[in-house]
Each structure stands twice: as structure tokens, then as C-alpha cells.
Amino acid sequence: MHPSVVTERPDATEIERAAAVVRGGGLVAFPTETVYGLGADAANGEAVARIFAVKGRPPTHPLIVHLAAPDELGRWADGVDERARALADAFWPGPLTMILHRGGRVSPVVTGGRDTVGLRVPAHDVALALLDACGTALAAPSANRFGRVSPTTADDVRRELGDAVDAIVDGGPCRVGVESTIVELVGPEPRLLRPGGVAAESIEAVLGVPLGAGGGPSRAPGMLASHYAPGAAVELVDDATRGERVATLAAEGRRVIAVVGPRDRPPSTDPLVTVVHHAGPDDLARRLYRILRDADDAGADVVVITPPASEGIGAAVVDRLRKAAAPRPHG
């Protein structure tokens, strides 16, 4: 059976139909401002276990829990302190996830048995309407196979997960395009575990202290060395060497996607080379996963790209590109 597809900008009746799937223990793919998520009732361990099975995700790799409103924070986390409340006031709804002590409502399946949980309120009216209608929080990683490129449209979800999803809510293309920033607040020092849609500099300004560096590949989503990977190889090069590298690859008969900035000139006119322009870090973040998916659709062998400066949302783009370019595990 194909998943029921709720049309773009669904009405209240369609939202309720999707919410009924969640309440019945099903899986619903839904839009957020960052990427599309694959959601299940965060209190239903059996439903959440299906997420791991569908994605092929290791059960020790925790999920993010999405809330309908900031005032639900205390219902799903324990020991919420002033730092967490200050960040919620500043950035929720929005692309910020906070790692806090897990509340009793959260199934331990969500957190891989850990005593911490990642929580956020998405800044997307369709997602918020769905969460409100569900009457529960949604555990939701990105709606794709584990380690692959995250989806930023409902069609991406349909093509990758197909019948494995019970319902897909179509809320149009995601406006941010990369996942949320993850900050850990369970110790005395706040730590940045993953750069994302909220700049680390903005978080530090609210907290009044610098963010420490996180570590450990399974403490939060997206921390593995290899992740967000298309079928094509990804090579990161600087402006000075990009043209020469693209020419070398084309001479070897490799089909190349060259991603260049707004003021860059095309590095090659070779028919094996496709040039894709972006307008700067925000535009590249919004389009990054689309570019990588399109590269695979075009049968490209290599994506050659110059990373932006690692500041603001550029830090999130650099993080995703490094993981997409990393050597991939075998087996």
C-alpha cells in the first residue's frame, strides 16, 4: 500500500488524518524548516523502533523529539535550567535542538537508552499544526535512509522511503535546508554537538559564554564522521585549485558537478562538467541536499565544491560537506 499523501499546505481535515496515523502507532513524514522528518509518537517505543528499522539506523543513535510549543519543554525533559529557558525564548520555534535530561514521557528507545534527550520546536506551520493535532511529541530523524542525503521535499521522501511510510505530509520545500544546531546543556559547560540552522555565535550571545566542543559519535544525531552522503563522491577544494581539479577529472572521463559561488566563473566548458551556481552560504545551505540528490539523478561521478567560510550557517554547510566527503564505512 502506498502512503497516503497529504497535499501541499494541507487543511485541518488532512492534518487530523495524519495525526490519527501517529496516534495509531504509525509513521508520518512531515516538513520542518530544516529537512523533512520521519515521525512517531515519542512515548510509544514500538512505533519509534519502526523508525530505526525503516531508516536502517543503529538503535544506539538517538533521535530528536519535536514539541508543539516551548511551554512543553518541562513535560519532556527533567531539570530544565535557566540556560535552556533562555535559549528556548530566543530561538524557539526554530532550528535549535537542546540536549537535556530525559523526562519520563520519552521512550528510552528514542534516546538509545541514554538518560538525555534532544528537544526542539520546529518553525514550520504545518509541522506545528500536526504536533498540536497529535497531542504528543514526535520523535523524528530525517526521513531518509541512514547516512544518506536528507530530504528537503515530500517527493524526496516518496522516492527514498516509499511504502515504508504510512503517511507523508507535504509542506513544500524546506526553507533552511540543513538540520538544526544541537547544543548539550547537561553539564556545567554548554557544548556544541552539531552546527546547524542557528549560528553558534548567536547562541553564545544569549548564554554569555563560549560553547565547548562536543565529542562522541552517538551522543546526538549527525555526529558520525561519514554522513549526509550521496552516491557520487564529494571533493572539497579551494578556489585556486578547483578549475584544475575539475579539468583533471573530466580528462579522466569522470562526470563532474562543479558547485561554484555567485562571483565565480565556470571552471570548464567540457561536456562532462555541469556548473551549478549558488548565491552565498544561506542559498547553498537551502539547496545543498537538492544539489547532491540532483547529482545522483544526473549520474555524476564526483561533486567538486568549495566550502564557504565556517561562520554562521556556513559552519553547518562545512560540517555537512566534510561528512559527505568522508571515507564511507564498508559492509
C-alpha positions in Angstrom: 0.0 0.0 0.0 1.3 3.4 -0.9 1.5 6.0 1.9 -1.4 8.5 2.0 -0.2 11.8 0.7 -1.5 15.0 2.3 -1.4 17.8 -0.3 0.9 20.8 0.0 -0.5 23.3 2.6 -2.9 20.7 3.9 -6.2 21.7 5.6 -7.2 20.8 9.1 -9.0 17.6 8.0 -5.9 16.3 6.3 -3.7 17.2 9.3 -6.1 15.3 11.5 -5.9 12.3 9.2 -2.1 12.3 9.5 -2.3 12.8 13.3 -4.6 9.8 13.6 -1.8 7.7 11.9 0.6 8.9 14.7 -1.9 8.1 17.5 -2.4 4.6 16.0 1.4 3.9 16.2 2.2 4.7 12.6 5.0 6.7 10.9 4.4 10.1 9.3 6.9 12.0 7.3 6.4 15.8 7.8 8.1 19.0 6.9 10.1 21.3 9.1 12.0 24.4 8.3 15.2 22.4 8.2 14.5 19.0 6.5 11.6 16.5 6.3 11.3 14.3 9.4 10.1 10.7 9.9 7.9 11.0 12.9 6.4 8.6 15.5 4.9 9.2 19.0 7.9 9.8 21.2 6.1 8.0 24.1 5.5 4.8 22.0 8.6 2.7 22.0 7.2 0.2 19.5 6.4 2.9 17.0 9.8 4.6 17.5 11.5 1.2 16.9 9.9 1.2 13.4 11.8 4.5 12.6 15.1 2.7 13.3 14.1 -0.3 11.1 12.9 1.8 8.2 16.0 4.0 8.2 18.4 1.2 8.9 19.6 3.4 11.7 21.7 1.9 14.6 19.5 1.7 17.7 22.2 3.5 19.8 22.0 6.6 17.6 19.4 8.8 19.4 16.5 10.7 17.8 15.4 14.3 18.2 12.0 14.9 19.8 9.8 17.7 18.3 7.4 19.6 20.5 4.4 21.7 19.6 5.3 24.7 21.8 8.1 26.0 24.0 6.0 25.6 27.1 6.1 21.8 26.7 9.8 21.7 27.4 9.2 20.7 31.1 6.9 17.9 30.1 9.6 16.0 28.1 12.8 17.0 30.0 13.9 16.9 33.6 16.0 19.6 35.4 15.3 22.3 32.9 17.5 25.3 33.9 17.7 28.9 33.0 20.1 28.3 30.2 17.6 26.1 28.4 14.7 28.6 29.1 16.8 31.5 27.7 17.6 29.6 24.5 14.0 28.5 24.1 12.8 32.1 24.5 15.4 33.3 21.9 15.2 30.6 19.3 12.0 28.5 19.5 10.3 27.8 17.3 13.4 27.4 15.2 16.3 25.2 14.2 17.9 24.7 17.6 17.9 21.3 19.5 18.9 21.2 23.1 20.2 18.0 24.8 18.7 17.8 28.3 18.0 15.2 30.9 15.3 12.8 29.6 11.9 13.2 31.1 9.7 10.1 31.9 7.4 10.6 29.0 10.1 9.9 26.5 10.5 6.3 25.5 14.1 5.1 26.1 14.0 3.7 22.6 14.2 7.3 21.4 17.5 8.0 23.2 19.2 4.7 22.6 18.9 4.0 26.3 20.6 7.3 27.3 19.4 9.5 30.1 19.5 12.6 27.9 17.1 13.7 25.0 17.3 16.2 22.2 14.3 18.5 22.1 13.2 21.3 19.7 10.1 23.2 18.4 10.1 23.4 14.6 9.4 26.7 12.9 7.0 25.4 10.3 3.3 26.0 10.5 2.4 22.6 9.0 4.7 20.8 11.5 3.2 22.7 14.4 -0.3 22.0 13.3 0.5 18.3 13.1 2.1 18.3 16.5 -0.9 20.1 18.0 -3.3 17.6 16.4 -1.3 14.6 17.6 -1.4 15.7 21.2 2.0 14.3 21.8 5.7 14.9 20.8 7.1 13.4 17.7 10.5 11.6 17.7 11.7 12.4 14.2 15.1 12.0 12.5 15.4 13.0 8.8 13.1 11.0 6.5 15.8 9.1 4.6 17.9 6.0 4.8 20.6 6.3 7.5 23.7 8.1 6.4 22.3 9.4 3.1 21.3 12.8 1.9 18.5 14.4 4.0 15.2 15.2 2.2 14.0 18.7 1.6 10.8 18.0 -0.3 8.0 15.5 0.1 9.0 14.0 -3.2 12.4 13.2 -1.9 10.7 11.2 0.9 8.4 9.3 -1.5 11.3 8.4 -3.8 13.5 7.1 -1.0 11.2 5.6 1.6 8.1 4.8 -0.5 5.7 2.3 1.1 7.7 2.1 4.3 6.0 5.3 5.5 2.3 5.3 6.5 1.6 9.0 5.6 3.5 11.9 4.0 2.6 15.5 4.8 3.6 17.8 2.0 4.5 21.2 3.3 6.5 22.4 0.3 10.3 22.8 0.1 12.3 23.4 3.4 13.5 27.0 3.7 16.6 26.4 5.8 17.8 23.2 4.2 20.2 21.8 6.8 19.5 20.3 10.1 19.1 22.0 13.5 22.0 23.1 15.6 22.5 20.8 18.6 23.7 22.2 22.0 24.2 20.0 25.0 23.2 21.5 28.4 23.5 18.6 30.8 26.8 19.7 32.3 28.3 23.0 33.6 29.7 23.9 30.2 27.3 24.2 27.2 28.7 22.2 24.3 28.1 22.4 20.5 27.5 18.9 19.2 26.4 19.8 15.7 26.3 23.2 13.8 23.1 23.9 12.1 20.4 26.5 11.3 21.1 28.7 14.3 24.6 30.2 14.4 26.8 29.2 17.3 27.7 32.9 17.7 24.1 33.7 18.3 23.8 31.0 21.0 26.9 32.2 22.7 25.5 35.8 22.7 22.4 34.6 24.6 24.3 32.4 27.1 27.1 34.9 27.6 29.7 32.1 27.5 31.5 30.3 24.7 30.3 26.9 23.6 32.6 24.0 24.3 33.3 21.3 21.7 31.3 18.1 21.8 32.6 14.6 21.2 31.5 11.0 20.8 29.8 9.9 17.6 26.5 8.7 19.1 25.7 11.4 21.7 23.4 13.2 19.1 22.3 12.9 15.5 24.7 13.7 12.7 27.9 13.2 14.7 29.3 10.3 12.7 32.4 11.0 10.6 30.6 9.9 7.4 27.0 11.1 6.9 24.8 13.1 4.5 26.4 11.2 1.6 25.2 11.0 -2.0 26.1 8.1 -4.3 28.6 10.5 -6.1 31.9 11.2 -4.4 32.3 14.7 -2.9 35.6 16.5 -3.1 36.2 19.8 -1.2 38.7 22.1 -2.9 39.7 25.7 -2.6 39.0 28.4 -5.3 42.6 28.4 -6.6 42.6 24.6 -7.4 39.0 23.9 -8.3 39.3 24.6 -12.0 42.4 22.4 -12.4 40.8 19.6 -10.4 37.6 19.7 -12.4 39.6 19.6 -15.7 41.6 16.6 -14.5 38.5 14.7 -13.5 36.9 15.4 -16.9 40.1 14.3 -18.7 39.8 11.0 -16.9 36.2 10.6 -18.2 34.5 11.4 -14.9 31.2 13.1 -14.9 31.5 16.2 -12.7 29.1 18.6 -10.9 31.1 21.7 -10.1 29.4 23.9 -7.5 30.6 27.5 -7.7 29.8 30.7 -5.9 28.0 33.8 -7.2 31.1 35.6 -8.5 33.0 32.6 -9.7 33.4 31.9 -13.4 32.6 28.5 -14.7 35.8 26.3 -14.3 35.3 24.4 -17.5 33.3 24.1 -20.8 33.8 20.4 -21.0 30.6 18.5 -21.8 31.3 16.2 -18.9 31.1 19.1 -16.5 27.9 20.7 -15.1 28.3 24.0 -13.3 25.9 24.8 -10.5 26.0 28.4 -9.1 24.8 29.4 -5.6 24.3 32.9 -4.2 26.2 32.5 -0.9 26.1 30.5 2.3 22.3 30.8 3.0 21.4 29.8 -0.5 23.9 27.0 -0.5 22.5 25.7 2.8 19.0 25.8 1.4 20.0 24.0 -1.8 22.8 21.7 -0.7 20.9 18.5 -0.4 19.0 19.2 -3.6 22.3 19.7 -5.4 23.6 16.4 -4.0 20.4 14.5 -4.9 20.4 16.0 -8.4 24.0 14.9 -8.9 23.0 11.3 -8.3 19.9 11.7 -10.6 22.3 13.0 -13.3 24.6 10.1 -12.9 27.5 12.3 -11.8 30.7 10.6 -10.5 32.0 13.5 -8.5 30.7 16.7 -6.9 33.5 19.3 -6.6 32.7 22.2 -4.3 34.5 25.0 -2.5 33.2 25.2 1.1 32.0 28.6 2.4 33.6 30.3 5.4 32.9 28.3 8.6 30.8 31.0 10.3 27.1 31.5 10.7 25.2 28.9 8.7 28.3 28.4 6.7 29.6 26.3 9.6 26.7 23.9 9.2 27.4 23.7 5.4 31.0 22.9 6.0 30.1 20.3 8.6 27.7 18.5 6.1 30.2 18.7 3.3 33.1 17.3 5.3 30.9 14.3 6.4 29.6 13.8 2.8 33.2 13.8 1.6 34.5 11.5 4.4 35.5 7.9 3.6 32.5 5.6 3.9 32.4 2.6 6.1 32.3 -0.8 4.4 29.8 -3.5 4.9 
